[in-house]
Amino acid sequence: SDPLFRGLPDVRDTVRGRLTARHALDEHWALRGVLSADLLGRGGGLLAIASVGHRRALSASTQLDLSASATWGSGTYVRTHYGISPEAATASGRMAYVPGSGWVSGQLGAEISTALSRRWVVFGGVGYTVMAGDARRSPLVSRRSTWSMSTGLAYRCC
């Protein structure tokens, strides 16, 4: 419904597979890598995320997590989410934009979580994201950076 996307095809729903690896550098610092792939071949492509995080206990039940990460997208991912194919350009009356693979964004985040009991945890956080590369130059991107906030309640089952 956004006028920015009028006449352009929707990004198709898909199922993504995710592989995560984490390496603790010491008791507070860790490196993490994530690969996320479109398992149904619906144009979702591949995402790779590299991050460094710092976790600090503020009390016996409360912890603070700080993180910095960078996201890279395959050509398929970047074209699907940030591109305008020649066919879509003709149909929508817009200029074609055919980006390639590359860095999509950088992120900074902070989250605090508190265990209310053995099973229940409340959490909240803030994040800052900056677009990068061909994704940043896309005519579909109206903001080059954005802030986010989250809050939630989690139940630990196991």
N, C-alpha and C positions, 0 to 999 in steps of 0.2 A: 504493500500500500504506500510505501515511501516513494515520492515523486522521483527521487534520485535513481531508483531501480525500475521505473516504469518502462515496459517493453522489453526488459531483459529476462532471460530464463531464470527460474528458481534454482538454488543449489539443491541437488537431490539428497534426500535422506539416505543414510547408509549406516552400516555397522563398522565401528573402528576397533581394531585390535591394538593392544598397548603392551609394550615391553619396557620395564623399568629396571635400571641398575643403580645401586647406591653404594658409595664408598665412604666410610667414615675416616676422616683425617685425624680426628682426636675426639674427645668427649663432647665438643661443641660444634665442630665444623664437619660438613659432609659435602661431597660432590654427588650429583645425580644426573643421569642421562635417561631420556625417554624417547622411544620410537613409537609412533602412532600411525597405523596404516589403514586405508580404506579396504575392508575385507570383501566388499561386494563390487568393487571396480566401478563405482558411480561418480568418478571424477574427484573423489576426496584426496587422492594422492597420499603422500607421505609427509609427516611432520617429525622433526627431531628437535628436542629441547635439551639444552645443557644448563645446569644451574649449580650454584653454590649456596649453601644455607648455613645459618648459625642458630643454634638452639640454646637457650639459657633458661634454667629453672629460676623462677622468681620466688617460689615457695614450694612446699611439698606437693601442692595440687595445681600450681599455675606455672605455665611456661610461655616464653616469648620465642617466636620463630621469625628470623629475618632472612630474606632470600633475594638473589639477583639471578636472572635467567635470560637466555637468548633463544629465540625460536627460528628455525630454518624450515622452509617449505620446498617441496619438489615443484618442478614446473607445472605438473598437473594440479597440485594444490593451489599454487599461486594464481594460475589462470582461472581456475574454477571460482575462487573467492574474490579475486581482485581484477580479473580481466574482462574484456568485452570482445568476444570473438567477432571475426568479420561478418558472420551470418547474423549474430545478434546486433551488430552495429547497423547493418542494412535494415533489419526489422524495426529497430528502435530509433533510427535516425541519428545515432551518436557516432562518434569516432571510434574506430577499433583500437583496442589496447591489448596487446599480447605480451604479457610479462613472462619472464623466465624464472627458474629456480633461484633461491637465495634467501637471505635473511628477511624475516617477516616482521619481527618485533623484538624489543628488549623490555624486560619487566623488573620492577622492584616491588617487594611486598613485605608486609609485617603482619603477623597474626599472634593473637594471645588466646590461650585456651585455659580453662579451669575445670578440673574434675569436680563435679558436684557430689558424686558418689563413685563407687567402684565401676558402675556401668554408664553413668550419664556424664557428658562433657558439654559445656557451653563454649562457644568460640566466636571470635570476630576478627576482622582484619581490614586492611587497606592495601590498595595496590596502585601502581602507576605504570602505564604501558606507553611506549613510544614505538610508532611504526617505523619500518626500515626498508631499504632497497626498493625493488619494483612495487611492492605492496604499498609503500608510502607514497609513491608517485602515481598510484592509480587514480583515475578520475572518479572512482566510486568511494574513495576515502574522503570523508568530509572533515575529519579531525585527525591530526597527525599524532596526538597524544590524548590519553584519557585516564581519569581516576576511577577507581572502583572501591566499593565497600561491601563487606559480606558479614553475615552473622548466622549462627546456626546452633542447633542442638543435636548432639550425636549420642547414639546408644551403642555401647560396646557389648557385643554378644558373646565373645569368646575369650 
